[in-house]
Amino acid sequence: MLIAGFPAGAWGTNCYLVAPAAGEECVIIDPGHQAAEGVEETLKKHRLKPVAVVLTHGHIDHVASVVPVCGAHGVPAWIHPEDRYMMKDPSMGLGRSVGMPLMGEITVGEPDDVKELTDGAKLELAGLELSVAHAPGHTKGSVTFRMPETAEIPSVFFSGDLLFAGSIGRTDLPGGDMAEMLDSLARVCLPLDDSTVVLSGHGPQTTIGQERATNPYLRDVAAGQGAGSNTPPRRGM
């Protein structure tokens, strides 16, 4: 298994390229702001051929490079239907008025081929299996992707802006909802094995076991409580 990731752009959003091995087909996860150059460098370095872009949610820091990346390689982008509107008008996900300047270098719009994700779907792409879980809270259409455990590697969980090392995604932007966030943490994250590797939308990798033991939000959810007043600030754009 090959997973190559790098932080991109003004928000340091993690973009991941996933393949069975070097020299094979791959899936690109969350090519955000200024990620296109890093994507091309990673493809060349590992001799990869992309077959699809998959998106954890529609915020501009995760989708800003979707149009150039999909266009350069003629591949589709997968996104949950409740977040699709943000690809055409990212200002709506930030609480800005339509027409306000938004970092002029960003290419706004949809690629030629957009496919919609559904809860519980299993995507068979590039010789990989990605299980989709709808996980609203950060946005209405947030999803996560999980790859099953094998004899060689533990399960890998691409959490987007649902779960971070030591924190969770913010809920104060349009479409955010703390009650939905807590429900998603309980429903999507808590059932996972402690050995599951968490690759999030921002920050370093962690494991479910580490977050179950130390993340104050996940601990509160596991204890049947809401987020306490002493929990640290939430993250994400």
N, C-alpha and C positions, 0 to 999 in steps of 0.2 A: 504494500500500500504506500502511495506517495501523497502526502499532504504538504503543499507549499503555501505559506501564508505571508502576508506583509501588510503593515499599516499604511494607509494611503490618505493623502489630502489633508485639508485643514482640520478635520475632525479625527484623524488617526484611525479611520475605520478599517478593520481587518478584512482583507479580501483573501479568499482561499481558492486554490486550484487543487482538485482531488482527482486522482487517477489510480488504477490498479498498480501501475509501475511506470517508470520513466519510459518514454518512447511510445506511449499508448494514448488512447482517447481520454479526455478529462472533462470535468464539470467545473464551472467557475461560479463561486458563491460570493455575492455582494460586491460587484465592481463599482465602488463608490467614487467620490470626488478625486480626480486626478489619478485614478487607478489604471487607466489604459496602458500607460507606458510600462508600469510594473507587471501587468498581465502579459504583455508581449515579451518582456525580458524573461519572465518565468517560463512561458511556453517554449521559448528558444533554448533556455538553459536545460530543460528537462525533455525536450523534443516531444512536446505534447500537442495533441490536436483537440481543440474544444468541440463539444457536441451540444452544449447548452449552458445557459446562465440561469441560476436559480437564486431567488431573492427572499431574504427573511422578512422584509417589510419594505414599505415604499418611501421612507425618508430619503431625502436627497443625498445624504452622506453615504447611503448604501446603493443608490441607483444612478448616480450622476454619470457614470461611464457606460451604462448599459447600451445606449444607442451606438456609440463608436465600436464597442467590443463586439456586440452582435453583428453589426454591419460589416466589420472587417472579416468575420469568419462565417457569415451566413447561418447563424444559429439562433434558435428561439430563446426567449426569456420566459421564465415561469414566475408568477406572482399570484398571491391570493386576491380574489376579485374585490375584496373590501379595501385594498390598498392600491388598486390599479390606477385610480384617478390621480394619484400623486405623481405618477410618471409624466403625465401631461402638464400638471400644474403643481409643482413642488411647494409653492407658497401656501397651498391649502393645508399642508402638513405641518407648517410652521406658525400658523396663526397670522400670516401676513396678508395684506390686501393684494388682490390680483393686480399685476402690473408693477409692483414694487421691485426694485433691482434685487437680484439674487445672484451675486458672484457671476458676472457676465460670461466667464469662460465655460460655464456649465451648459452642456447640450441637453435641452429639455425635450421630452417627447417619448413616444413608444418606438421600439424597434419594429421591423416589418412583421415579425411573427411573435405574438404573445400568447402564452398558454396559461390557464388558470389552475392554481393549486387548490386541493380540497383536503379537509381533515381526514386523516387515516389513509391517504393515498400512499402507494409505494411506487416511487419513480425508478425505473430501470434505465439507467443512463451510463454510457461509457463503461459497461461491465460492472457498475456499482448499483447497490440498492439503497435508496434514500427514503426513509419513512417520514412522512409529513405529519406534523401535529399543529393544528390551529391553536395559537397561544396569544389571544388578545390581552391587552393591558397597556403595552407601550403604544401600539396602534391597533385599530380594529382588525386589520388583516395580517398581523404578525404571525409568523409560523416558525417552527424549528425543523431541523432535519437531523435524523439519527441514522447512523450506519451500524449494522449488527456486529456483535462480537464474533471473532474468528479464533481459530487455534493460535494464530500469530499475534493478534492485536485485540485490545479491549474495544468495546463499543465506543463510537465517537459521536458526540452530540454537538451540532452547530446551533447554538442557542440564540443567535442574533442579539437583540437588545432585551431579551427576557431576563437572562441570568449572566452576571459577571463574577469575576473573582472578588468576593467580598461585598458585592452590591447587586442591584437589579436596575432595570431600565426606568427612566423617568416616566411619569404619567401626566405631566402638566401641559403637554402639547395637545392640539386637536386630535380627538380619537383616543386619547389616553384615559385610563380608568383604573384606579387603584384596586377596587374590588375585583375587577377582571384580572388584574395582574396577580393578585394573591391566589385567585382560583387557578390561573394557569400554572403558577409555581407548584401548587398542590397537585394538580392533575397531570402535568407534563413532566415536572422535574423530580418530585419526591419518589415516584415508583422506580426510577432508574437505579441500576446497581451502583454501589459506591465506586467501583473501578471505572465507571464511564468517564471518558475524557471530555471535558467541556471546552470547546473552541467558540469564543463569544465574539460579538461584533466589535468590541473594544477591549483593549487590555490583554493581559497574559492568559495562557491556558490554565485550567485548574481541573479538578475532578468533582464529581457529585459528592463523594465521600468528604472531601475537604470542605465543600460548601455546606453540606449537611451539618458538619461539626462547628463551622466558624462563621458562616454567613448569617448575620442577625435576622435578615428577612426570611431566609429559608428555615431558620430555627424557629422563628415565631409561627410560621405557617405549619411546621411539623407539630408544634405544640398546640395548634388550634387557635392561635391568637392572630390579631391583625398586626401590622407593622407598628412597633412601639415608637414613642416619641424620641427615644435615645438612639434610634438607628441612624447610620451615616447617610449623607446625601446620595440620592440615586444618580445614575449616570446615563450616558447616551446623549444624542443631539437634542 
